[in-house]
Amino acid sequence: MPQIAEIGFHCVAMDQRGYGRTTSPENGLPFDKVDLTQYTMTNLVRDLVCLVYKLGYTQVHCIIGHDFGGMSSAMAALMRPDIFLSTVQMSHPYKPPPPPAFGSDPVKKPVDIQAELAALNPPLKHYKYYNSTPPAASHWNNPEQGLETYLRGYFHLKSGYWAGNANTRPLTSWSGEALRNMPQYYIMPLNETFPEVICSNMAHEDVHKTEPWLTPQDLQVYVSEWSRTGFQGALNWYRAQTQSTPQSAKDLFLYAGKRIEVPVTFISGKRDWGNYQQPGAVEGYESEETVVRGCWRGKTLVEGAGHWVQQEKPEEVVEALSKFLDSL
């Protein structure tokens, strides 16, 4: 942020609903008391619009988001291009809202990815669906290895340092057979918790490798905040995706067929499997059915970086952002 500010921009970093210092009524509620309609994309974009006005502005030159923030940055630009004048997604490519299931073609039955994964040998499960289950937050809150060791391992395994991220590649389809090629932090053994996955995969790793870009002092900030809040608020984002309410589906039908009509770019680490979680998403930016002609400004995949590209390779990210912002 300081480097972007130095080239003349006012920068704002905010905690999204359910994270950090946000004060949503849903924060801290037990699993069965959470109102998931608070996590529909229209409501999350409403949060962003209200923040812009609260800060005294009516427009944003560029909205930039990483991971779940990438979802928000894309949907904000899709829904309110008059406010969010350009957009960047990092480590989570945009995929357009699905259209209503009408028309002359027979409706295809959605893939039951959990059933397909569970039927494999050995049986597996998708991390998003695991994170949507009642015990997941308790597992994250109370890892056997301790929260600091757990988070250090989590950052390490999704970084460019981990050998398992050296051969990232597009998936051939949204199927159990294709997804089984992903690392265990995405496609988990059926009967393991997430902390157990991190523990087993970190057994022979050098935990100090990530310290150049995630110092022990910085990691303690994460440990302190997550210890204070717990993880349920953050995991509600997964629940809203995997257990979509009728209201969330109706909300997105409003934008069926709508295209991103502001300048957009995608930045990620070349060793980030997150680029390929949704088959065809990165390539979809090039389609005029997704992005209006002339608005797609290309992608930047940073060599040697994994999922935490802005932390692992900040200079390269600032260079890519500066190039994009200069083009506007």
Order of alpha helices (4+ residues) and beta strands (2+ residues): alpha-alpha-beta-alpha-beta-alpha-beta-alpha-alpha-alpha-alpha-beta-alpha-alpha-alpha-alpha-beta-alpha-beta-alpha-alpha
